[in-house]
Amino acid sequence: MKRLGPSFRRQRVELKKCPACHGRGVVKPMFYEMPCTDCNAGGVVDKATGEALALEDLVLQLRLKANDQQDEIDRLRSQLVNTSPTENKHGPMGTYYRGD
């Protein structure tokens, strides 16, 4: 499919931990921590090329990843609510649990 000009949507980039800072975003050369220059203090680099992302792209990619994680949390939370026994309020020996 041929395209002219830039895409209207930003594409996702596969990310991996930065090998220099091990995903922390900071390095500690001697006594104090400094921002990692290999990953622009983001802790992640492009998986295919191993290069740091531009700050605008880094913010976008991390936001997309955070949205995916929040969707997964919401999905798991709804599964947990649906499987928890809310009708069964009986305690040991069939007594009614009042919460006190």
PyMOL commands that set and color helices and strands:
alter all, ss='L'
color gray80, all
select helices_A, chain A and resi 55-83+92-94
alter helices_A, ss='H'
color red, helices_A
select strands_A, chain A and resi 15-17+26-27+34-35+44-46
alter strands_A, ss='S'
color yellow, strands_A
deselect
rebuild
show_as cartoon
